[in-house]
Amino acid sequence: MSLAAWLDALPREQAADALLRCCGARRWVEAMLAARPFASDAAVFAAAERIWDRATPTDVREALAQHPEIGADVEALRRRFATTATWSQGEQAGMQGADDATIIALRDGNLRYRERFGHVFVVCATGKGAAEMLALLQARLGNDAAKELDIARVEQGKITRLRLEKLRDENP
């Protein structure tokens, strides 16, 4: 079964729960539910992108609040983010094997980032190593708040796409 057919067949509450695993912004979820039925998987992905492109700063912050901090203790976060813990762990696989100095620098950088911008640092971490994520974090600390929120919106869009693909792969 395609992702489109699967999402279309789900009762509204279950479809909302599935979509929340992909993006934690409720307005995005509601707009995706309103876009049903989907003609194809391509239509799901196109709707997701089109809707997210209209996300407000509030929507972005709401979605970011659903992300664990890169480099944070996965076990502690598993309880908080139970529905996306496995995905987040896989997305942050580049943290495996990172040296202590990099992990500490990521932790400290995440704290500075949160203090500066008021939300978690988010990057589409799939395929990125810890050192690369640290370099991106350090570079983005110099941004102004508006630019950084826009970068975070773009990164969340990439993550949403990947998570929709995972949802499709889990529900053939």
C-alpha positions as protocol buffer text, in pm:
chain_id: "A"
residue {
  index: 1
  type: MET
  ca { x: 0 y: 0 z: 0 }
}
residue {
  index: 2
  type: SER
  ca { x: 131 y: 346 z: -79 }
}
residue {
  index: 3
  type: LEU
  ca { x: 185 y: 611 z: 185 }
}
residue {
  index: 4
  type: ALA
  ca { x: -98 y: 811 z: 28 }
}
residue {
  index: 5
  type: ALA
  ca { x: -344 y: 523 z: 43 }
}
residue {
  index: 6
  type: TRP
  ca { x: -234 y: 434 z: 395 }
}
residue {
  index: 7
  type: LEU
  ca { x: -275 y: 792 z: 524 }
}
residue {
  index: 8
  type: ASP
  ca { x: -609 y: 829 z: 345 }
}
residue {
  index: 9
  type: ALA
  ca { x: -741 y: 506 z: 502 }
}
residue {
  index: 10
  type: LEU
  ca { x: -650 y: 601 z: 858 }
}
residue {
  index: 11
  type: PRO
  ca { x: -911 y: 753 z: 1088 }
}
residue {
  index: 12
  type: ARG
  ca { x: -842 y: 1124 z: 1146 }
}
residue {
  index: 13
  type: GLU
  ca { x: -688 y: 1077 z: 1494 }
}
residue {
  index: 14
  type: GLN
  ca { x: -455 y: 802 z: 1382 }
}
residue {
  index: 15
  type: ALA
  ca { x: -350 y: 997 z: 1074 }
}
residue {
  index: 16
  type: ALA
  ca { x: -282 y: 1302 z: 1294 }
}
residue {
  index: 17
  type: ASP
  ca { x: -65 y: 1090 z: 1526 }
}
residue {
  index: 18
  type: ALA
  ca { x: 129 y: 951 z: 1230 }
}
residue {
  index: 19
  type: LEU
  ca { x: 185 y: 1297 z: 1084 }
}
residue {
  index: 20
  type: LEU
  ca { x: 291 y: 1438 z: 1422 }
}
residue {
  index: 21
  type: ARG
  ca { x: 576 y: 1186 z: 1416 }
}
residue {
  index: 22
  type: CYS
  ca { x: 699 y: 1363 z: 1102 }
}
residue {
  index: 23
  type: CYS
  ca { x: 648 y: 1724 z: 1211 }
}
residue {
  index: 24
  type: GLY
  ca { x: 539 y: 1848 z: 1551 }
}
residue {
  index: 25
  type: ALA
  ca { x: 359 y: 2161 z: 1426 }
}
residue {
  index: 26
  type: ARG
  ca { x: -14 y: 2110 z: 1475 }
}
residue {
  index: 27
  type: ARG
  ca { x: -115 y: 2360 z: 1202 }
}
residue {
  index: 28
  type: TRP
  ca { x: 95 y: 2160 z: 955 }
}
residue {
  index: 29
  type: VAL
  ca { x: -75 y: 1838 z: 1067 }
}
residue {
  index: 30
  type: GLU
  ca { x: -421 y: 1993 z: 1037 }
}
residue {
  index: 31
  type: ALA
  ca { x: -344 y: 2125 z: 688 }
}
residue {
  index: 32
  type: MET
  ca { x: -212 y: 1782 z: 585 }
}
residue {
  index: 33
  type: LEU
  ca { x: -530 y: 1619 z: 714 }
}
residue {
  index: 34
  type: ALA
  ca { x: -736 y: 1872 z: 521 }
}
residue {
  index: 35
  type: ALA
  ca { x: -539 y: 1791 z: 205 }
}
residue {
  index: 36
  type: ARG
  ca { x: -654 y: 1427 z: 211 }
}
residue {
  index: 37
  type: PRO
  ca { x: -722 y: 1230 z: 1 }
}
residue {
  index: 38
  type: PHE
  ca { x: -383 y: 1219 z: -166 }
}
residue {
  index: 39
  type: ALA
  ca { x: -358 y: 1100 z: -526 }
}
residue {
  index: 40
  type: SER
  ca { x: -10 y: 954 z: -479 }
}
residue {
  index: 41
  type: ASP
  ca { x: 295 y: 950 z: -256 }
}
residue {
  index: 42
  type: ALA
  ca { x: 431 y: 1236 z: -467 }
}
residue {
  index: 43
  type: ALA
  ca { x: 118 y: 1432 z: -375 }
}
residue {
  index: 44
  type: VAL
  ca { x: 182 y: 1367 z: -4 }
}
residue {
  index: 45
  type: PHE
  ca { x: 539 y: 1496 z: -34 }
}
residue {
  index: 46
  type: ALA
  ca { x: 432 y: 1797 z: -242 }
}
residue {
  index: 47
  type: ALA
  ca { x: 157 y: 1890 z: 4 }
}
residue {
  index: 48
  type: ALA
  ca { x: 396 y: 1852 z: 297 }
}
residue {
  index: 49
  type: GLU
  ca { x: 646 y: 2087 z: 136 }
}
residue {
  index: 50
  type: ARG
  ca { x: 387 y: 2339 z: 19 }
}
residue {
  index: 51
  type: ILE
  ca { x: 223 y: 2354 z: 362 }
}
residue {
  index: 52
  type: TRP
  ca { x: 554 y: 2377 z: 547 }
}
residue {
  index: 53
  type: ASP
  ca { x: 672 y: 2657 z: 318 }
}
residue {
  index: 54
  type: ARG
  ca { x: 388 y: 2865 z: 469 }
}
residue {
  index: 55
  type: ALA
  ca { x: 486 y: 2785 z: 829 }
}
residue {
  index: 56
  type: THR
  ca { x: 481 y: 3077 z: 1068 }
}
residue {
  index: 57
  type: PRO
  ca { x: 756 y: 3137 z: 1324 }
}
residue {
  index: 58
  type: THR
  ca { x: 519 y: 2991 z: 1584 }
}
residue {
  index: 59
  type: ASP
  ca { x: 477 y: 2676 z: 1374 }
}
residue {
  index: 60
  type: VAL
  ca { x: 854 y: 2642 z: 1339 }
}
residue {
  index: 61
  type: ARG
  ca { x: 912 y: 2681 z: 1712 }
}
residue {
  index: 62
  type: GLU
  ca { x: 639 y: 2428 z: 1788 }
}
residue {
  index: 63
  type: ALA
  ca { x: 801 y: 2174 z: 1553 }
}
residue {
  index: 64
  type: LEU
  ca { x: 1148 y: 2242 z: 1697 }
}
residue {
  index: 65
  type: ALA
  ca { x: 1019 y: 2181 z: 2048 }
}
residue {
  index: 66
  type: GLN
  ca { x: 962 y: 1818 z: 1947 }
}
residue {
  index: 67
  type: HIS
  ca { x: 1330 y: 1754 z: 1868 }
}
residue {
  index: 68
  type: PRO
  ca { x: 1590 y: 1619 z: 2106 }
}
residue {
  index: 69
  type: GLU
  ca { x: 1914 y: 1812 z: 2122 }
}
residue {
  index: 70
  type: ILE
  ca { x: 2187 y: 1668 z: 1903 }
}
residue {
  index: 71
  type: GLY
  ca { x: 2432 y: 1487 z: 2125 }
}
residue {
  index: 72
  type: ALA
  ca { x: 2192 y: 1469 z: 2419 }
}
residue {
  index: 73
  type: ASP
  ca { x: 2148 y: 1148 z: 2619 }
}
residue {
  index: 74
  type: VAL
  ca { x: 1928 y: 930 z: 2397 }
}
residue {
  index: 75
  type: GLU
  ca { x: 1807 y: 718 z: 2691 }
}
residue {
  index: 76
  type: ALA
  ca { x: 1680 y: 1021 z: 2881 }
}
residue {
  index: 77
  type: LEU
  ca { x: 1515 y: 1159 z: 2570 }
}
residue {
  index: 78
  type: ARG
  ca { x: 1353 y: 828 z: 2476 }
}
residue {
  index: 79
  type: ARG
  ca { x: 1093 y: 876 z: 2749 }
}
residue {
  index: 80
  type: ARG
  ca { x: 1014 y: 1232 z: 2634 }
}
residue {
  index: 81
  type: PHE
  ca { x: 1009 y: 1159 z: 2262 }
}
residue {
  index: 82
  type: ALA
  ca { x: 880 y: 802 z: 2266 }
}
residue {
  index: 83
  type: THR
  ca { x: 710 y: 817 z: 1926 }
}
residue {
  index: 84
  type: THR
  ca { x: 1016 y: 952 z: 1741 }
}
residue {
  index: 85
  type: ALA
  ca { x: 1300 y: 816 z: 1955 }
}
residue {
  index: 86
  type: THR
  ca { x: 1402 y: 545 z: 1710 }
}
residue {
  index: 87
  type: TRP
  ca { x: 1395 y: 788 z: 1418 }
}
residue {
  index: 88
  type: SER
  ca { x: 1592 y: 1052 z: 1609 }
}
residue {
  index: 89
  type: GLN
  ca { x: 1849 y: 796 z: 1715 }
}
residue {
  index: 90
  type: GLY
  ca { x: 1895 y: 686 z: 1355 }
}
residue {
  index: 91
  type: GLU
  ca { x: 1906 y: 1043 z: 1230 }
}
residue {
  index: 92
  type: GLN
  ca { x: 2179 y: 1118 z: 1480 }
}
residue {
  index: 93
  type: ALA
  ca { x: 2380 y: 804 z: 1401 }
}
residue {
  index: 94
  type: GLY
  ca { x: 2674 y: 1032 z: 1317 }
}
residue {
  index: 95
  type: MET
  ca { x: 2714 y: 1085 z: 1692 }
}
residue {
  index: 96
  type: GLN
  ca { x: 2820 y: 722 z: 1735 }
}
residue {
  index: 97
  type: GLY
  ca { x: 3194 y: 703 z: 1777 }
}
residue {
  index: 98
  type: ALA
  ca { x: 3234 y: 1076 z: 1837 }
}
residue {
  index: 99
  type: ASP
  ca { x: 3516 y: 1163 z: 2072 }
}
residue {
  index: 100
  type: ASP
  ca { x: 3449 y: 1312 z: 2415 }
}
residue {
  index: 101
  type: ALA
  ca { x: 3573 y: 1658 z: 2315 }
}
residue {
  index: 102
  type: THR
  ca { x: 3326 y: 1675 z: 2025 }
}
residue {
  index: 103
  type: ILE
  ca { x: 3038 y: 1551 z: 2238 }
}
residue {
  index: 104
  type: ILE
  ca { x: 3116 y: 1806 z: 2510 }
}
residue {
  index: 105
  type: ALA
  ca { x: 3150 y: 2083 z: 2251 }
}
residue {
  index: 106
  type: LEU
  ca { x: 2811 y: 1986 z: 2102 }
}
residue {
  index: 107
  type: ARG
  ca { x: 2651 y: 1986 z: 2446 }
}
residue {
  index: 108
  type: ASP
  ca { x: 2798 y: 2326 z: 2529 }
}
residue {
  index: 109
  type: GLY
  ca { x: 2717 y: 2464 z: 2185 }
}
residue {
  index: 110
  type: ASN
  ca { x: 2357 y: 2346 z: 2216 }
}
residue {
  index: 111
  type: LEU
  ca { x: 2328 y: 2531 z: 2548 }
}
residue {
  index: 112
  type: ARG
  ca { x: 2465 y: 2852 z: 2394 }
}
residue {
  index: 113
  type: TYR
  ca { x: 2238 y: 2810 z: 2094 }
}
residue {
  index: 114
  type: ARG
  ca { x: 1927 y: 2763 z: 2310 }
}
residue {
  index: 115
  type: GLU
  ca { x: 2021 y: 3067 z: 2520 }
}
residue {
  index: 116
  type: ARG
  ca { x: 2075 y: 3279 z: 2207 }
}
residue {
  index: 117
  type: PHE
  ca { x: 1774 y: 3169 z: 1999 }
}
residue {
  index: 118
  type: GLY
  ca { x: 1529 y: 3022 z: 2251 }
}
residue {
  index: 119
  type: HIS
  ca { x: 1492 y: 2688 z: 2074 }
}
residue {
  index: 120
  type: VAL
  ca { x: 1683 y: 2370 z: 2003 }
}
residue {
  index: 121
  type: PHE
  ca { x: 1947 y: 2361 z: 1730 }
}
residue {
  index: 122
  type: VAL
  ca { x: 1810 y: 2152 z: 1446 }
}
residue {
  index: 123
  type: VAL
  ca { x: 1988 y: 2022 z: 1142 }
}
residue {
  index: 124
  type: CYS
  ca { x: 1898 y: 1739 z: 911 }
}
residue {
  index: 125
  type: ALA
  ca { x: 2162 y: 1517 z: 1069 }
}
residue {
  index: 126
  type: THR
  ca { x: 2120 y: 1215 z: 842 }
}
residue {
  index: 127
  type: GLY
  ca { x: 2456 y: 1139 z: 686 }
}
residue {
  index: 128
  type: LYS
  ca { x: 2644 y: 1396 z: 893 }
}
residue {
  index: 129
  type: GLY
  ca { x: 2915 y: 1313 z: 1142 }
}
residue {
  index: 130
  type: ALA
  ca { x: 2948 y: 1472 z: 1483 }
}
residue {
  index: 131
  type: ALA
  ca { x: 3230 y: 1703 z: 1374 }
}
residue {
  index: 132
  type: GLU
  ca { x: 3025 y: 1831 z: 1079 }
}
residue {
  index: 133
  type: MET
  ca { x: 2722 y: 1894 z: 1302 }
}
residue {
  index: 134
  type: LEU
  ca { x: 2945 y: 2079 z: 1548 }
}
residue {
  index: 135
  type: ALA
  ca { x: 3086 y: 2297 z: 1271 }
}
residue {
  index: 136
  type: LEU
  ca { x: 2733 y: 2380 z: 1150 }
}
residue {
  index: 137
  type: LEU
  ca { x: 2624 y: 2461 z: 1505 }
}
residue {
  index: 138
  type: GLN
  ca { x: 2921 y: 2690 z: 1562 }
}
residue {
  index: 139
  type: ALA
  ca { x: 2869 y: 2866 z: 1228 }
}
residue {
  index: 140
  type: ARG
  ca { x: 2499 y: 2920 z: 1291 }
}
residue {
  index: 141
  type: LEU
  ca { x: 2558 y: 3074 z: 1635 }
}
residue {
  index: 142
  type: GLY
  ca { x: 2663 y: 3390 z: 1450 }
}
residue {
  index: 143
  type: ASN
  ca { x: 2329 y: 3431 z: 1271 }
}
residue {
  index: 144
  type: ASP
  ca { x: 2064 y: 3681 z: 1370 }
}
residue {
  index: 145
  type: ALA
  ca { x: 1742 y: 3535 z: 1512 }
}
residue {
  index: 146
  type: ALA
  ca { x: 1531 y: 3579 z: 1196 }
}
residue {
  index: 147
  type: LYS
  ca { x: 1789 y: 3419 z: 967 }
}
residue {
  index: 148
  type: GLU
  ca { x: 1843 y: 3133 z: 1209 }
}
residue {
  index: 149
  type: LEU
  ca { x: 1472 y: 3062 z: 1243 }
}
residue {
  index: 150
  type: ASP
  ca { x: 1446 y: 3048 z: 863 }
}
residue {
  index: 151
  type: ILE
  ca { x: 1739 y: 2806 z: 845 }
}
residue {
  index: 152
  type: ALA
  ca { x: 1573 y: 2594 z: 1115 }
}
residue {
  index: 153
  type: ARG
  ca { x: 1248 y: 2600 z: 909 }
}
residue {
  index: 154
  type: VAL
  ca { x: 1434 y: 2469 z: 604 }
}
residue {
  index: 155
  type: GLU
  ca { x: 1609 y: 2199 z: 809 }
}
residue {
  index: 156
  type: GLN
  ca { x: 1275 y: 2094 z: 962 }
}
residue {
  index: 157
  type: GLY
  ca { x: 1133 y: 2064 z: 610 }
}
residue {
  index: 158
  type: LYS
  ca { x: 1414 y: 1822 z: 518 }
}
residue {
  index: 159
  type: ILE
  ca { x: 1355 y: 1622 z: 836 }
}
residue {
  index: 160
  type: THR
  ca { x: 981 y: 1609 z: 769 }
}
residue {
  index: 161
  type: ARG
  ca { x: 1044 y: 1470 z: 420 }
}
residue {
  index: 162
  type: LEU
  ca { x: 1278 y: 1202 z: 557 }
}
residue {
  index: 163
  type: ARG
  ca { x: 1029 y: 1109 z: 827 }
}
residue {
  index: 164
  type: LEU
  ca { x: 745 y: 1083 z: 576 }
}
residue {
  index: 165
  type: GLU
  ca { x: 968 y: 847 z: 378 }
}
residue {
  index: 166
  type: LYS
  ca { x: 1027 y: 642 z: 696 }
}
residue {
  index: 167
  type: LEU
  ca { x: 654 y: 636 z: 762 }
}
residue {
  index: 168
  type: ARG
  ca { x: 601 y: 506 z: 406 }
}
residue {
  index: 169
  type: ASP
  ca { x: 868 y: 239 z: 453 }
}
residue {
  index: 170
  type: GLU
  ca { x: 719 y: 123 z: 785 }
}
residue {
  index: 171
  type: ASN
  ca { x: 365 y: 97 z: 648 }
}
residue {
  index: 172
  type: PRO
  ca { x: 385 y: -73 z: 307 }
}
